[in-house]
């Protein structure tokens, strides 16, 4: 018993020391915390979803989820071969082009109406606080901070490890003119030496005029936040980036709910919607959309074009690595929505509706 107690004490102390690392970020304090407490979405010392959102569905259990993660992994969870993708030179783009470059999972670069935007960059090779977990698929880590040009806007949808990467964001600090994120996440960034003057933090329903006809709006998502044991101290959000000519929906992570329809009605539709499709499971279906819900969300948003993300780089669920794209392509045979499915690293002119996108994932095992 003494030996067990000593082991427990040592483990607890080691875990405590490990979690003091700056990569875990910092909980909001001071004036930021005062602002958070005034938010109508912050109750009982945490942010909450509009509608009841359990992280595990009613028919799921923690022991069952743990058992399936330990013993239920399938042989197609991770690609059996290295991807062979070509990398777009982001520093030498035609500044007049409106393009999209996917970097795998939820990281992507957009150049639109002269503005350069980077969303949720994770270039460190894993989506976890430890290097041996949630490793990127071989061949997907094409980009590093050194490949990124000067950015007009760095957008962080929420503070989960697969969206806010400490190593990447630290290196991007000199390149980002402004950062757009949800209320509370700015505390992490300031802790990591970002200038508070260039951080734009928005609560759901707030907006910020970026000047010259550009504007950003923060809207609801159905998810959660947190980098340690204490969750929901910063808000998770979707963003609408509006230019003088176009509106783009940046979805972040979200389970399906009526907020998609409300947002679609509020903004009158979108030229492009970028939505999560991957890392889903029926056990946590309220915080990540299932494939059949993806197309419903796209229709509710009144999106002219849709790009699926949150797949093809990390295995954070138990489905086959290529299943998310396979399923929505099959489901879309009936709906016939404009689905854009570029390869990682490929320059995509998303407004060209005559482009036929190959099912690139079928070329890999």
N, C-alpha and C positions, 0 to 999 in steps of 0.2 A: 504493500500500500504506500509506503514511504517513497519507493522508487517511482511508482505511478504518479504520485503527487509532485515529485521533483521534475519528472518529465513534463507534466502539465504546466508547471511554473516556468520552466525553461522555454517551452513552446510559446506560451503566452507572452513572455518577455521578448522573445525573438520576433513574434508577429507585431507586437507594439512598436519595436524599434524599426522594423521594416516599413511600417505604415507611416513613419515620420518622414519618409523620403518626399521631396517636393513634388514628385509626379502624382501623388494622391491629391494635390491641390489643397484648397483651404475653404472652410465654411465662411459664408458671408458675415461681415462684421460692420460696425460703425454706421455711416450714412446709408450704405447699401442695404444693410439689414433693416434699418428704419423704413426705407422705401419698400422693401419686400413685405414687411409686416402690414403695410397699407394696402397691399394687393388683395383684391377680392378673391383671388385664386389661392391665397395662402391662409390656411386654417390649421389650428392645433399644431403649430410649429413646423409646418411643411406645406409644399404645394400639392395640389390634388387635381385630378381630372374633373371635367365637367360632369360626366356621368360615372356611375360606379364602375370601377375598373380593377378587378382583382388581378394580381400578377400571375397567379395560377388559376385556371378555370375551375369551376365547381366540381367537375368530375376528375380532377387531377389531385395528386398528393405529392408532397416533397419526397418521401421514400421512393415512390414510383418513378418520379423524374430522375432521381439520383441513380436508381437501378438501371434505367434505360440508358443513361449517359455512360455508365460504367460497363454495361454488358450488352447494350442494344445497338451499338454502332454497326453500320453496314459497310460492306467492302467498297462501296462507291461514294463514301462520304468525302473523300479527297481524290483529286485526279491522279491517275496512275502514271502520268507522264508530265514532263515540264511543258508549260505553255510557251509558244513561240510568237510573241507579239512584237509589233514595231512601235517605236516610240516617236511621238510627234515632238518636234523642236518648238517648244512654247515661247522661246525667246526671240524667234525670228518669224513670227506670224505676220500676215498682212493685217495691219491694224483696222482695216475696214471690213474684215470678214466677221460674220457672226457664226461662231463655232462652239462645239462642245467636245471635250476630251475626257473620257472616263478613265479613272485610275484604279478601278476595281472596288468592290464593296460600295461604300457611300462617298468615296472621294472623287471629285471631278472639278474640272476647270471649264469656265465659260468665258468666252469673249463676246460681248454683246454691246452694240452701239458705242463702240470705243472703250468700254469698261472691261477690265480684267478681274475676274472673280474666281476664288478658290473656295470650295465647300468641303468641310469635314476631312481634311487631309490626314492620312495615316500612312507614313512612309517608313516606319521603324522596323517593319517585318513581322509585327505581331499586334494583336488587339487585346492585350492583357498586361497587367502590371509585372508579369514574369515572362522571361524570354522563351521558356519552353512550352508555353500554352498559347492557343489561338494563333498559330503561326500562319503566315501568308502562304498560299499555294505557290509552288515553284514556278517562277516565270511571271508572276503578277506584280512583283515589286519593281516596276520599271522606273519610277520617279523618286527623286530625292529632293530635298529643299533647294539644293544647288541648281536644279533644273527649272525652278520656278522664276518667272520674271517679276518685276515690281508689280504688286497687286493694288488695285483700287480698293478691293474689299475682300477680306477673309471672313467667311461666314461659318459659324459653329452652331449647329442646330441644338445640341445638348452635350452634356459632359461625360457620356459613356466612353469607355476605352476605345471602342471601334469607331468613334467619331471625333474625339478630342485626344490627340496623341501628344504627350508631353515633349518627347524628343523633337518631333516634327514642328510643333508650334513654337518651341523655343528658337529653332533655327530660322523660322519664317518671320520672326519679329521685325528685323530691319526691312523686310520687303513689303510688309502690309501697311498701307497708308491708314486704313481704318478696319476695325473688326466689328462685325455685326453678330450679336448673339442674344440668347435669352437672359432674362433678369436673374442675376445671381452668379452666372458663369464668369462674369468679369472678375470675380474675386480670385479665381484660379489664375487668370491671365495677368492680373496685377502682381500676384504672388510670384509669377514667372517673369517679372520685370517688363511687362507691357505698360506703356504710358497710358494712364487713365483717360487722357484727353482724346485718344483715338479709339476708345471702346464705346460702342453704341449698344446699350442693353435695353431690350424691349420686353414688356409683359404682353400677354395675349390682348389683342385689340389695340395696341399702340402702334404708332408709325413714326418714321423719321424722314424728313425732307433732306435728300442728299444734294440737292441743287441741280440746276439746269435741266429740270424735267425728270430727274431720277428720284425715286422714292422707295422705301422699304417698309413693309407691314409685317408684324408678327401676328400669327393666328394659332388657333388651338391645334394640338396633336393629342393622341391618346396613348400615353407612354409613361415613363418615369425617368428619374435621373439619379446620379450618385456614383462616386468613385471609390467609396469605402463602405463601411457598415451602415452609416446614416444616410438615408436616401431623401430625395425630393427637396433638397435645400436650394436648388436652382431649377428654373422652369425649363421644360422641353417645349420646342415650338416648331411650327412650320413658318416659312417666310414667303412673302410675295415680293419679288423684285420687279419694279415697274420702271420702264424707260419711257421716253417720249413716244415710242412706237409700239411697245410690246409689254406683255405681262407674263412672267415665269413663276410657276409654283414650285417652291423648294420644300419638299415634303418632310424631310427628316424621317424619324421612326414614328410609326403610329399604327395602332390597331384600327379596325374599321368602326365607324360610328357615323352619326348624323352630321358631324361637323364638316364632312366633305361637301355635302349638299348645301349646307349653309354658306360655306366659303365660295362655292361655285355660283350661288345666287348673288352673294354680296358683291363679287367682283365681275360678274358677267362672263365668266369663262376665262380660259388661259390659252396663250399661243403654245405653251409647252408646260407640261407637268412632269416633274421628276419624282417618282414614287418608289417606296421600298417594296421589294418582292424577293424575299429570301430570309433564311434563319427563322422560319416560322415553325410552329408545332401546335397541334390542337390543345396541348396542355397550357400554352400561353397565348391563346388566340385573341385575347383582348388587348394585348400590347404589340402584336405584330400581325399584319394582315395575312390571311390565307390567300392562295392564288386566285380563287374565284371572287374574292372580295376586292382584289386589286383592280379588276376591270370595272366593278361597280363604283369604286372610288373615282376612277378616271372619268366615268360617265357623269357622276354626280358633280365633279369639278368642272364639267363642260370643257374639257381639255381637247384642243385640236390635235395635239401630238403628245405621246407619253413615252418616257424613257424609264425602264425598270432598273433599279439599283439594289444594293444590299445583298449582292450575291457574287459568286465566282472568285472570291479571294480568301475568305476565312470560313471555317466550318464551325459555326456557333449553334447549330441545331443538328438534327439527326437525319435529315433528308439527303438524298443523293445530291452531289454538288451541282449537277446540271438540271435537276428537277424544276427549280423555279422558272427558268426560261422555257423549258419544254412544256410545262403545264399552261403557262399563260399564252403561249403560241397556239396550243391546241384549243384552249377556251376561246381565243380570239377569232378562230375560224368562223364562229357564229356572229360575234359582235362586229368584226371587221373595223376595229379602231386602228388609228395610225400608230403602230408600235415601232419604236426605234431601238434597235438592239446592236449597237456598235461593239467592236472588239475593244478590249482594254488598250489604251494608248493611241487609238486611231482618231484622227481629226474628222469630226462629223459636222457636216453642214445640215443641221437639223431642219431647216426651213425648206430644203429641197424635197418636196413630197413625191418626186418621181424615183428617188433612190430606193433600190431593192436591197435589203439587208440580209446577208447570208446567215444561216443558222450555224455560226462558227463553233458553238459548243459541241456540235455533232461530230466534229473532226477530232475530238479528244476522247480518251477513255476515262 
